[in-house]
Amino acid sequence: MDGGLTMVEGVVERIVFFNDENCYCVAVLKPSSEKYGKEPITLTGVMPSIQCGETVRVSGRWSRHSSYGAQLKVENFESRLPSTIYGIEKYLGSGLIEGIGPGFAKRIVEKFGEDTLDVISGDSAKLRQIRGIGAERAKKIKKSWEEQKALREILIFLRTYGIGMSMCVRIMRKFGEDAAEIVRREPYKLVKEIDGIGFLTADKIALNLGIPSESPERIDAGILHVLSEIEDEGSTCVSGAELVNRASELLKVDAGKCWERVESLAGEGSLKFSDKNILQSQQQDYSERRIASSLLEIQSHQGELPPIIVDKAVEWARQRAGFKFAESQSEAISAALRFKVSVITGGPGTGKTTILRALCDILKAKKCPPLLAAPTGRAAQRMTESTGVEAKTIHRMLGFEDGRFKYWERKKLDSKFVIIDEASMLDSKLASAVFSAVPETAHLLLVGDTDQLPSVGAGNVLKDIIDCGLFPVTRLNKIFRQGERSAIVGVAHEILAGRDSIALYEKSSVRAVNPSDDLTFIRTQTPEECVDTCVEILKNIPKLYGLDPVSDAQVLAPMHKGAAGTAALNAALKAALNPNSDGISFGSVSYCVGDKIMQTRNNYDIGLFNGDMGRIISIARDKSSLVADFDGRKVVLQRADLADFQQSYAVTIHKSQGSEFPVVVMPILRGHFIMLWRNLIYTGLTRGRKKVFVVGDADAWARAVSNRRALMRKTCLVRRLLEKGDKNIQS
């Protein structure tokens, strides 16, 4: 086997492996001609956006793998429309074209042969000659075909920049059939309008297209990208000096030119000076101003609750509960009833649920039921179960009609008392939407644990509201649930105190686990052993606890990447728990019945939001759509919707905020070192309701416990609250 360049054309039969990070792929190709041989060929190399069923022409050099035999290492890769009957049928049957599955693909090709693609493209009405294809399906096939042609154009244009299928689908959704032309004309538009495409990718495209390195549009894009990075780090503002220095370093452009563009962007309104030298995006400036004005408006207005003698109401709730309230619990209930805006903060087992139940009982007895909401579906469901009052997610409470929330400052929620749980998850944008929709005459109670990870989005809203000192805060420190969840609750508070006690709960293996223990630590030495142990635990969940290992257990990892990150864990867990491979392929992932999936970006059209988790219950015969169950709500997902989903047998601890699971499995290894800090493992541990397994390295756990690192978030909210508060006092 010589090392010369070999060219082969054929149909992609199977994708064995695909790495979303670098587009490295292992695929099996069926040659289209006998001049390339009769046997399938294994291809390896970087092949962005390759799809099962498509026809490709590749060139590369032969090599021999010790285990897998002869492989063609691809150096050049070109996607082509199929020209053979076999290739056309395989291509159409792959699920790429909505409305055509393997069955219809076979019938269409039998009818039209090598003219099939011309018929679909130029004379789609003929498709109605096929049994089962009516006018509506023919129209759907034609529309999907046109979208695929445009998608293929953008894929071919962008693949050299490492942009994969799911990202190209997002670009297509945003810009339509003219996507390729728009990207060529305005490449920096990708950074502004496509979530997930960074400045460096757009910059590479722009520079290759000949846009000057000191052009205003490039510098503007770089400045806004740096500001977006700062928001991704959690801050809502930045000093002008830091913004300009970071932008200058990124762009390799003089700082003076960057400052000129900062002033220009501020003049246009894209940037806002919140102080002499503090800058924010227009959105963050607006959000923080709206939070401050909304909270102070609520605080300054008279409430509309019916007359309540607070002390007697608290005593009545205590008698109804059947046990004595702690002093802090009584104080929290009293503050919520006496003050228009109040906060309750505390860790697990400190009695927050008791307080909420008592408040709901009092308000229901007064014929004034509260409006309850939480950032996630699971947290809302937990509120409903614990209080007996229906709770909703914040997004559903606010409604969504025609691209915007139904309830906002000009159409307030219909309630006299609003309670928001898991308030530490509120970023500035969501908090702004919530608080502005609360009537000025209503009471607002925020409940949360400030020791958890802060919100995924920018801001530190709950902490800032507490720190400003304008609103009463009840801090719960006493632990009540030692008997029920002693180890989980106890170790959680040990973490906060900086004490490492995980070794006390060590077991030698999964076989040694005592099902009655609520916390178990299993030591592993390598990432591979850690992943195998996590898989073994989940396979034993039915036997140990009588629970479903997919619906009732959740693996929470510190990181997405790495040998024990969520990507590797998801692949291993799916193979073990749901080896079904007959599903809808999207990029490198096959979504099958039984799979656990997570929405990764807000999608208001289908009413699913970042972090919502569901399970696939059916797939359309033509592989164009699927149905998934999200906490009892069945949602139809089109193939293109899968661009915003990922498998969720394992998710990051960040993504688990606000949720609780009967069983949590948490891998912690030294390889996770950049994410090992105290509030991360505290958050992961406290997601477990009945049982938590920690799998990994005791030294890594100790490192996390001792690391109080908390990324300092810079915001303007405290200052804005105090400024407006001073004005209210003066007036």
ABEGO torsion letter per residue (X at the ends): XBABBBBBBBBBABBABBBAAAGBBBBBBBBABAAAEABBBBBBEBBBGBBBGBBBBBBBBBBBBAAAEBBBBBABBBBBBBABAAAAAAAAAAGABBGBBAAAAAAAAAAAEAAAAAAAAABAAAAAABBGBBAAAAAAAAAAAAAAAAAAAAAAAAAAAGBBAAAAAAAAAAAEAAAAAAAAABAAAAAAABBGBBAAAAAAAAAAAGBBAABAAAAAAAAAAAAAAAAAAGBABBBAAAAAAAAAAAAGBBAAAAAAAAAAAAAAGABBBABAABBBBAAAAAAAAAAAAAAAAAAABBBABBBBBAAAAAAAAAAAAGBBBBAAAAAAAAAAAABABBBBBEBBGAGAAAAAAAAAAAAAAAGBBBBBBBABAAAAAAAAAAAGBBBBBAAAAAEBBGGBBABBAABBBBBABBBBBGAAABBAAAAAAAAAABBAABBBBBBBBAABBBBABBEBAAAAAAAAGABBBBBBABBAAAAABAAAAAAAAAAAAGBBAAAAABBABAAABBAABABBBBBBABAAAAAAAAAAAAAAAAAAAGBBAAAABBBBBABABEAABAAAAAAAAAAAABABABBBBBEABBBBBGBBBBBABBBAAAGBBBGBBBBBABBBAAGABBBBBBGGBBBBBBAAAAAABBBAABBBAAAABGBBBABBBBBBBAAAAAABBAAAAAAAAAABAABBBBBEBAAAAAAAAABABBBBBBBAAAAAAAAAAAAAAAX
